[in-house]
Amino acid sequence: MSSIKSEIAGLVTKKVGIPNDKALQAVDVVLNFLKQKLPPTVAGQVDAVLSGNVDLSDGIGLDDAAGLLGGFLGGKK
């Protein structure tokens, strides 16, 4: 399991108060849904990030990633 998915699940557990195993299931469901809805190249980038093939040490964090994802999905500009 990727550390990114574990980190997201940890945030879900903390914010929502569900057990970590259920949070991991929820993260999988959401990520699979998003990958089906995103263009293949973007879905591939999501897979690359989750597999650890993208260097996130330049300072991009989950909040930044969430903001980018929100932009893709028509969130606040």
Backbone as CSV, one residue per row, in Angstrom:
resi,resn,N_x,N_y,N_z,CA_x,CA_y,CA_z,C_x,C_y,C_z
1,MET,0.847,-1.169,0.000,0.000,0.000,0.000,0.894,1.234,0.000
2,SER,0.468,2.247,-0.729,1.296,3.449,-0.816,1.192,4.266,0.465
3,SER,2.267,4.977,0.746,2.256,5.816,1.939,1.303,6.998,1.762
4,ILE,1.095,7.424,0.506,0.150,8.518,0.238,-1.261,8.076,0.621
5,LYS,-1.649,6.868,0.187,-2.977,6.363,0.542,-3.116,6.219,2.052
6,SER,-2.070,5.762,2.705,-2.100,5.634,4.160,-2.250,6.997,4.822
7,GLU,-1.550,7.990,4.281,-1.632,9.336,4.842,-3.040,9.915,4.659
8,ILE,-3.605,9.714,3.479,-4.977,10.190,3.218,-5.949,9.481,4.163
9,ALA,-5.792,8.162,4.288,-6.673,7.399,5.182,-6.532,7.893,6.615
10,GLY,-5.316,8.239,7.026,-5.107,8.783,8.361,-5.851,10.088,8.565
11,LEU,-5.838,10.925,7.524,-6.588,12.188,7.603,-8.084,11.936,7.701
12,VAL,-8.563,10.967,6.922,-9.992,10.628,6.965,-10.349,10.100,8.354
13,THR,-9.519,9.219,8.891,-9.765,8.678,10.226,-9.844,9.797,11.254
14,LYS,-8.900,10.723,11.162,-8.847,11.819,12.128,-10.040,12.763,11.981
15,LYS,-10.375,13.121,10.748,-11.428,14.111,10.506,-12.831,13.540,10.680
16,VAL,-13.021,12.284,10.267,-14.364,11.710,10.262,-14.602,10.812,11.467
17,GLY,-13.529,10.259,11.999,-13.668,9.419,13.177,-14.052,7.984,12.891
18,ILE,-13.691,7.504,11.693,-13.955,6.103,11.370,-12.664,5.311,11.532
19,PRO,-12.768,3.997,11.723,-11.556,3.184,11.859,-10.684,3.263,10.597
20,ASN,-9.386,3.103,10.795,-8.444,3.241,9.688,-8.712,2.252,8.559
21,ASP,-9.123,1.025,8.878,-9.387,0.052,7.807,-10.559,0.501,6.933
22,LYS,-11.556,1.108,7.543,-12.698,1.634,6.777,-12.280,2.866,5.978
23,ALA,-11.419,3.690,6.551,-10.915,4.864,5.836,-10.118,4.439,4.606
24,LEU,-9.307,3.396,4.735,-8.545,2.888,3.582,-9.490,2.403,2.482
25,GLN,-10.569,1.731,2.874,-11.561,1.288,1.888,-12.195,2.485,1.192
26,ALA,-12.528,3.511,1.960,-13.139,4.712,1.387,-12.182,5.400,0.425
27,VAL,-10.919,5.492,0.799,-9.914,6.105,-0.073,-9.813,5.330,-1.376
28,ASP,-9.792,4.005,-1.301,-9.737,3.180,-2.520,-10.942,3.428,-3.419
29,VAL,-12.124,3.494,-2.826,-13.342,3.722,-3.609,-13.272,5.076,-4.321
30,VAL,-12.887,6.106,-3.590,-12.825,7.450,-4.171,-11.758,7.524,-5.266
31,LEU,-10.582,6.981,-4.992,-9.512,7.031,-5.997,-9.887,6.265,-7.264
32,ASN,-10.493,5.107,-7.105,-10.923,4.346,-8.283,-11.984,5.098,-9.072
33,PHE,-12.915,5.721,-8.372,-13.949,6.514,-9.041,-13.313,7.656,-9.827
34,LEU,-12.414,8.391,-9.161,-11.764,9.526,-9.828,-10.965,9.080,-11.050
35,LYS,-10.235,7.994,-10.923,-9.426,7.523,-12.051,-10.305,7.131,-13.237
36,GLN,-11.508,6.640,-12.961,-12.436,6.299,-14.048,-12.973,7.548,-14.732
37,LYS,-13.115,8.632,-13.984,-13.703,9.854,-14.512,-12.680,10.799,-15.145
38,LEU,-11.420,10.687,-14.743,-10.379,11.576,-15.254,-9.878,11.103,-16.617
39,PRO,-9.338,12.020,-17.404,-8.709,11.594,-18.658,-7.585,10.608,-18.345
40,PRO,-7.331,9.663,-19.244,-6.331,8.624,-18.976,-4.956,9.152,-18.572
41,THR,-4.526,10.253,-19.159,-3.204,10.767,-18.797,-3.185,11.279,-17.356
42,VAL,-4.260,11.901,-16.938,-4.332,12.397,-15.559,-4.470,11.217,-14.599
43,ALA,-5.285,10.237,-14.963,-5.434,9.043,-14.126,-4.086,8.344,-13.967
44,GLY,-3.292,8.336,-15.020,-1.953,7.757,-14.946,-1.059,8.520,-13.992
45,GLN,-1.230,9.833,-13.961,-0.449,10.643,-13.027,-0.851,10.351,-11.588
46,VAL,-2.126,10.135,-11.357,-2.602,9.769,-10.016,-1.942,8.452,-9.597
47,ASP,-1.929,7.482,-10.507,-1.281,6.204,-10.208,0.198,6.387,-9.918
48,ALA,0.853,7.262,-10.681,2.283,7.502,-10.478,2.550,8.090,-9.102
49,VAL,1.718,9.031,-8.684,1.877,9.627,-7.356,1.655,8.569,-6.283
50,LEU,0.600,7.782,-6.432,0.271,6.777,-5.423,1.318,5.675,-5.334
51,SER,1.976,5.388,-6.443,2.989,4.331,-6.429,4.348,4.841,-5.976
52,GLY,4.446,6.144,-5.751,5.708,6.711,-5.290,6.666,7.059,-6.405
53,ASN,6.186,7.084,-7.646,7.043,7.384,-8.786,7.137,8.862,-9.104
54,VAL,6.606,9.690,-8.230,6.679,11.138,-8.406,7.319,11.708,-7.153
55,ASP,8.302,12.566,-7.346,8.992,13.179,-6.218,8.154,14.331,-5.677
56,LEU,7.624,14.152,-4.481,6.797,15.178,-3.862,7.592,16.027,-2.881
57,SER,8.919,15.896,-2.908,9.745,16.606,-1.940,9.894,18.091,-2.247
58,ASP,9.317,18.540,-3.355,9.417,19.963,-3.698,8.428,20.814,-2.925
59,GLY,7.713,20.186,-2.001,6.844,20.972,-1.140,5.368,20.774,-1.393
60,ILE,4.980,20.087,-2.470,3.556,19.849,-2.688,3.076,18.854,-1.632
61,GLY,2.016,19.198,-0.998,1.464,18.334,0.039,0.049,17.947,-0.295
62,LEU,-0.590,17.266,0.616,-1.959,16.821,0.372,-2.910,17.994,0.205
63,ASP,-2.663,19.086,0.941,-3.533,20.251,0.778,-3.407,20.819,-0.629
64,ASP,-2.162,20.883,-1.147,-1.954,21.361,-2.515,-2.611,20.420,-3.516
65,ALA,-2.421,19.128,-3.299,-3.008,18.142,-4.202,-4.532,18.224,-4.175
66,ALA,-5.095,18.411,-2.995,-6.548,18.533,-2.879,-7.038,19.770,-3.613
67,GLY,-6.283,20.863,-3.523,-6.646,22.081,-4.241,-6.616,21.881,-5.743
68,LEU,-5.581,21.193,-6.219,-5.498,20.907,-7.647,-6.651,20.027,-8.090
69,LEU,-6.937,19.010,-7.306,-8.036,18.100,-7.636,-9.355,18.829,-7.626
70,GLY,-9.539,19.720,-6.655,-10.773,20.516,-6.608,-10.924,21.367,-7.841
71,GLY,-9.808,21.903,-8.345,-9.842,22.685,-9.575,-10.260,21.836,-10.762
72,PHE,-9.743,20.604,-10.833,-10.130,19.693,-11.914,-11.622,19.409,-11.889
73,LEU,-12.168,19.334,-10.668,-13.554,18.946,-10.508,-14.511,20.140,-10.427
74,GLY,-13.983,21.340,-10.707,-14.838,22.512,-10.755,-15.054,23.162,-9.414
75,GLY,-14.126,22.964,-8.487,-14.236,23.561,-7.157,-13.924,25.040,-7.202
76,LYS,-13.708,25.617,-6.025,-13.436,27.051,-5.921,-12.226,27.432,-6.751
77,LYS,-12.311,28.543,-7.378,-11.224,29.035,-8.228,-10.394,30.019,-7.452
